[in-house]
């Protein structure tokens, strides 16, 4: 798929593999904890297969579980004999043990909402992705670009400029960033800067 993006047979095989990953993976981990990496993989499979509603439901379930895990009482009993007894009798499926979601999961949630033209929801998800990336000591470059893309859709041009100017500090040779900056400056009536950035985008392309 990477080498020949329009190879239909390859795309079909990817969809089949994704479906098997989802079905087989859940069967495998039922008695275990859900790892963050596995959850990221499942969410990405849902997204690639176009199962947008399932993807949103899956990630929202993880968010609710993470919020519950962050509360003091669950944290206190986690790993205790009480939890072991409870799980052995009542828990039929795997569980999510984290107190926060990864930036990758929030990015996938944003991508799903973006595909559905749900731009306000996408904006919120990408904001969470950026905040989580920064909390982990990362620059959040990918989340910044996706958030800027949504802000342009929402016509919130004044917020696009500082976001992308900061992102440019990490990657100056991204023509998409230059083009989005050009659009933001064009709609805030700063035409000289708009022309400067669109020329940069053309040169990079």
Wavefront OBJ file of the C-alpha trace (Angstrom):
o trace
v 0.000 0.000 0.000
v 2.863 2.382 0.769
v 4.695 1.688 -2.491
v 1.572 1.634 -4.685
v -1.195 3.651 -2.928
v -3.822 2.771 -5.549
v -3.263 -1.004 -5.442
v -6.843 -2.076 -4.686
v -5.928 -5.679 -3.882
v -3.376 -4.512 -1.322
v -5.963 -2.213 0.276
v -8.439 -5.112 0.517
v -5.822 -7.285 2.221
v -5.108 -4.510 4.743
v -8.814 -4.257 5.595
v -8.992 -8.035 6.098
v -5.914 -8.001 8.340
v -7.391 -5.142 10.370
v -10.649 -7.049 10.852
v -8.732 -10.145 11.977
v -6.637 -8.042 14.349
v -9.751 -6.663 16.023
v -11.558 -10.004 16.293
v -8.542 -12.119 17.200
v -7.018 -9.558 19.516
v -10.095 -9.203 21.701
v -10.388 -12.982 22.024
v -6.734 -13.222 23.064
v -6.725 -10.532 25.751
v -10.077 -11.163 27.438
v -8.547 -12.303 30.734
v -5.739 -9.726 30.594
v -5.208 -6.000 30.933
v -5.638 -3.948 27.772
v -2.234 -2.492 26.923
v -2.065 1.047 25.559
v -0.295 -0.239 22.438
v -3.054 -2.763 21.764
v -5.770 -0.131 22.201
v -3.947 2.160 19.771
v -3.765 -0.680 17.243
v -7.450 -1.549 17.559
v -8.528 2.092 17.239
v -6.366 2.509 14.133
v -7.870 -0.652 12.621
v -11.383 0.687 13.201
v -10.380 3.971 11.544
v -8.760 2.324 8.520
v -11.766 0.043 8.038
v -14.186 2.956 8.148
v -15.872 1.684 11.327
v -16.094 5.224 12.676
v -18.885 4.734 15.208
v -17.170 1.671 16.681
v -13.910 3.603 16.882
v -15.521 6.505 18.737
v -17.348 4.156 21.126
v -14.141 2.215 21.793
v -12.036 5.294 22.595
v -14.790 6.924 24.664
v -15.033 3.726 26.708
v -11.277 3.907 27.341
v -11.596 7.565 28.337
v -14.334 6.750 30.840
v -12.283 3.864 32.222
v -9.172 6.035 32.531
v -11.168 8.704 34.368
v -12.451 6.049 36.779
v -8.934 4.667 37.296
v -7.682 8.141 38.220
v -10.048 8.410 41.189
v -8.506 7.830 44.645
v -10.529 4.746 45.694
v -9.888 2.633 42.555
v -6.210 3.583 42.790
v -6.154 2.462 46.416
v -7.650 -0.987 45.806
v -5.889 -1.649 42.485
v -3.638 -4.663 42.874
v -5.057 -5.523 46.294
v -6.644 -8.856 47.265
v -10.084 -7.242 46.947
v -9.506 -6.480 43.295
v -8.130 -9.971 42.620
v -11.266 -11.550 44.141
v -13.572 -9.161 42.281
v -11.901 -9.819 38.937
v -11.948 -13.595 39.374
v -15.715 -13.606 39.972
v -17.117 -10.729 37.960
v -14.750 -9.496 35.242
v -15.374 -11.402 32.021
v -13.277 -9.280 29.660
v -9.973 -7.457 29.704
v -9.619 -4.178 31.525
v -7.850 -0.881 30.846
v -5.446 -0.021 33.624
v -4.215 3.446 32.651
v -5.229 6.761 34.188
v -4.802 8.728 30.954
v -4.983 7.922 27.258
v -2.035 8.300 24.929
v -1.691 11.171 22.488
v -1.993 8.585 19.695
v -5.484 7.521 20.814
v -6.668 11.122 21.002
v -5.216 11.698 17.526
v -7.163 8.728 16.171
v -10.336 10.068 17.793
v -9.694 13.419 16.144
v -9.120 11.747 12.777
v -12.455 9.923 13.033
v -14.385 13.092 13.880
v -12.592 14.901 11.056
v -13.631 12.207 8.569
v -17.229 12.661 9.760
v -17.003 16.480 9.375
v -17.518 16.812 13.134
v -14.986 19.596 13.403
v -15.726 20.820 16.941
v -15.305 17.276 18.274
v -12.139 16.876 16.196
v -10.823 20.149 17.615
v -11.341 18.895 21.171
v -9.685 15.530 20.460
v -6.640 17.109 18.792
v -6.348 19.554 21.703
v -6.256 16.603 24.110
v -3.650 14.928 21.895
v -1.471 18.049 21.957
v -1.821 18.465 25.725
v -0.973 14.801 26.372
v 2.033 14.929 24.040
v 3.347 17.997 25.853
v 2.703 16.348 29.221
v 4.913 13.477 28.051
v 7.667 15.929 27.126
v 7.047 15.738 23.355
v 6.571 18.681 21.016
v 3.157 17.558 19.725
v 4.029 18.468 16.138
v 1.504 16.101 14.515
v -1.309 17.186 16.818
v -0.502 20.846 16.157
v -0.775 20.392 12.390
v -4.061 18.452 12.670
v -5.490 21.008 15.097
v -4.551 23.838 12.734
v -6.265 22.012 9.870
v -9.482 21.841 11.904
v -9.243 25.469 13.003
v -9.069 26.475 9.344
v -12.254 24.485 8.703
v -13.877 26.314 11.629
v -12.565 29.664 10.300
v -10.750 30.431 13.570
v -7.819 31.899 11.693
v -6.280 33.904 14.530
v -5.572 30.712 16.514
v -3.947 28.975 13.551
v -1.041 31.405 13.233
v 0.713 31.016 16.645
v 0.077 27.263 16.587
v 1.762 26.769 13.221
v 4.542 29.270 13.832
v 5.535 27.184 16.837
v 5.249 23.954 14.810
v 7.512 25.475 12.156
v 10.238 25.595 14.757
v 10.305 21.791 14.674
v 9.955 21.323 10.916
v 10.591 24.268 8.607
v 10.318 22.340 5.343
v 6.658 21.354 5.546
v 4.792 22.840 2.582
v 1.399 22.137 4.191
v 2.286 24.296 7.188
v 3.365 27.105 4.861
v 0.150 26.838 2.879
v -2.040 26.826 6.012
v -0.158 29.859 7.356
v -0.751 31.567 4.002
v -4.483 30.861 4.287
v -4.621 32.102 7.890
v -2.829 35.351 7.020
v -5.029 35.804 3.914
v -8.206 35.636 5.973
v -6.807 37.982 8.622
v -6.005 40.522 5.870
v -2.227 40.237 6.172
v -1.666 39.793 2.456
v 2.101 40.341 2.365
v 2.665 37.498 4.812
v 0.118 35.369 2.985
v 2.023 35.839 -0.278
v 5.331 35.115 1.445
v 4.119 31.806 2.855
v 2.334 30.629 -0.282
v 5.560 31.243 -2.227
v 7.424 29.150 0.363
v 4.856 26.358 -0.035
v 5.248 26.421 -3.824
v 9.039 26.356 -3.537
v 8.959 23.398 -1.124
v 6.574 21.473 -3.376
l 1 2 3 4 5 6 7 8 9 10 11 12 13 14 15 16 17 18 19 20 21 22 23 24 25 26 27 28 29 30 31 32 33 34 35 36 37 38 39 40 41 42 43 44 45 46 47 48 49 50 51 52 53 54 55 56 57 58 59 60 61 62 63 64 65 66 67 68 69 70 71 72 73 74 75 76 77 78 79 80 81 82 83 84 85 86 87 88 89 90 91 92 93 94 95 96 97 98 99 100 101 102 103 104 105 106 107 108 109 110 111 112 113 114 115 116 117 118 119 120 121 122 123 124 125 126 127 128 129 130 131 132 133 134 135 136 137 138 139 140 141 142 143 144 145 146 147 148 149 150 151 152 153 154 155 156 157 158 159 160 161 162 163 164 165 166 167 168 169 170 171 172 173 174 175 176 177 178 179 180 181 182 183 184 185 186 187 188 189 190 191 192 193 194 195 196 197 198 199 200 201 202 203 204 205
